[in-house]
Amino acid sequence: MSESNWAPTPGSDYPINVRFDRSQRVSRFWGIPILGITIRYLLLIPHFIVLWAFGIVAGLAIMVSWIPVLFTGRYAGWAYDIVGGYLRWTTRVMAYALCMVGPYPPFSTGPGYPVEVDFDRASRVNQLWGFPFLGIAIRSIVLIPQMILLWVVSIAAGFILLFAWIPVLLNGRFPQIGYDLVGGYLRVSIRAMGWLLLMAGPYPPFRLS
């Protein structure tokens, strides 16, 4: 797939980014009201089961991921693989469920799928955030403005999703405004979650792109 179809491009100035291939074609069948999305969710049951197990592993990784941050100011590479992999897998499943992508999600976190979550592993994190419990507790409070942004965007994204099935049904494409708002909501969510879990140093930007 052409890199020009991706949005935003890989050169994002924030160390956590979510990209979508906007050239994606989606079977018009999925645009049939109620039936399409119901069947999609049923097809995703195997992913929900795997993500439940993966989530337990990611949770255990989060419990010790603060240690390298406290001593080195960097999030561990193995933690990016586990926690980042879980976030990437979850994002792909959500995008498929919402008809933002055509192909069924792979049972892996590797590249090659038209929804990608990028992490800059060179990002440095203030070592003070690595203090057990205290660091993440303070980060949770500091993230309140991001939560307000997510609440506002969720209203707009939810409204778009009420009608997103129409262009899918008529021309087999998810609407571009859907990628802007629904995709933006997913992007802000992943950035906020990644920042909370010490996967990035800079505070997440207040923008959807």
N, C-alpha and C positions, 0 to 999 in steps of 0.2 A: 504494500500500500504506500502511496506517495506521502512523504513527510509533510508536504504542503497541506494535506487534508487534516492534519492534526491541529487541535486548538486547546490551549495555547501551545506554542512551540517549545521544544526542550530547553531553550535558553532562558527560562524563567528566572527572575532574580530572587525567588524565595526557594529555600532548600527542600521544600516538599511541594510537589505539584501533581495535579491530576489532569490527564490529557484524554481527549476523545477524538476518534477519527470521524469527522463530520460527513464524510462521503458514504457512510454506512447505508446499505440498503437493508430493509427489514421486510420480511414476508408480509403481504397485505392481510393474510389470514390473522395475524396477531392484532390487527386493528379492529377486528369484530368486537363490538362492545361486550364487555363482561366475559364472554367466552374466551377471547384471546388471552387476556391477562390471567384468567383463572387457570388455563392449561399451562401457561408459562410458569406459574407458581408451583403447580403440581410437578412439572418437569424439574424444578429446582430442588425438590425434596432431598435428593442425594447430596447436593451441595450444602444444604442446611445441616444435614447430619455430620458431614465432614467438618464444616465450620464450627459446629459445636465442640467437636474433639480438638480441632486446631485452636479454638479459643481458650481451652484449658491449658494447652501448652504455651500459648502466648501469654496467658495470665501468670504462669509460673516464671516465664522469662522476664516479665515486667517487675516481678518481685525482687529480682537481683540486678536489673539493668542499671540501677542508680549507682552501683559500685564503681564501674569504670568512669562514669561521669564525675563522681566525687574525687577520684584519684588522678584522672587524666584530662578531664574536660571534654571527653568525646564519648559518644554513644557507641557501644560495641558493635562490630561488624556482624557477629552472630545474632545480635538482637535486632538489627535491621532485617536480617533474613527471616527471623521468626515473627516479630511483631509487625514489621513492615510487610512481610508476606501475607500476614493475616488481614491487614488493612487493604492491601491490593486485591486479595481474593474477594473480600467482602464488597469492595467497590464494584468489581466486575459483575458479581452476582446481582447487586442492586441495579446496575445499569441494564443488564439483560432483562430483569423483571419489569423494568419501566419502558421497555421497547426502545432503548437508546442505542442498541447494538443488535446486529443480526446473528452472528455465530453463537452457538452455545458455549458458555464459559469452560475453559479447560480445568482439569483437576490438578492444577499446578499454579505456581506464582511466576513462571518464566515469561519472557517477552513473546511477542508475536500476536497478542490479542489487541483488538482495536480500542480497548480502554486500558490505560496505563497509569500507574502511580509511581512517581519518581522520588527518590530520596538522595540528597547530596550527603554522602557519607563523610565528607571532609568538614562538615559543619561543626564548629566548636560550640560548646555549651558551658556557661559559667558553672564552675565547680560547686558553688554554693547551692545550686539547685539539686545537687546530688545528696544533700542531707536527707536521711530516711524520714519519710512521712512529711516532714516540714516543707521540703522543697515542692513536692507535688501539691500539698495542701495550699500553699501560697499561690502556686500557678493556677490552681482551680479558681481562686478568687480573682486573680488578674484576668482570667478568661471571661469574666462576666460580660464585658462589652461584646465579645465575639458571640456569646450565647444570644445576646439581644439581636445582633445582626442575623444570626441563623434563624431566629424566630420570625423576623420580618421577611427574610428571603423565603422561608418555608411556606408562608402564606401565598406569595406570588408563584412559587414553584408548584404548589398544590393546585392553584387555579389553572395553570398551564396544563398540568397532567389531566385535568378533567376533559380537555379537548385534544390532547396530543394524539389520541387514537385516530382522529379524522385524517390528518395528512398521512399517517401510516396506512390507513385503509385505502386512501385515494391514490397515493403515489409511492408507497413503500419507503417513506423516509420520515425519520423523527424530525420535528420542526426545529429550525435553527434557534428560535427563541427558547426552545426547550433546552438545547445545549447550553445556552447562556444562563438561564435561571436554574433549571434542575441540575445541570452540570456544575454550575457555580455553587449551588448548595452543597453538593457532594465535595467539591474542592475545598470550600471553607471548613466543612466538617472534618475532613481528613487532616487539613493543616492544623486545626485547633486540637484535634486528638493527638496528632504527632507532637505538637509543641508541648502539650500537657505531659506526655510520656517521655520528654527529654530528647526527642529525636531531631530537634532543631534548636538553634540558639536564638535567632531573631524572633521577635513577636510577630505573629501572623498579620499580614496586611488586611486592611478593611476594604477588600475588593473581591469580586467574583472571578476575575480573570487571573 
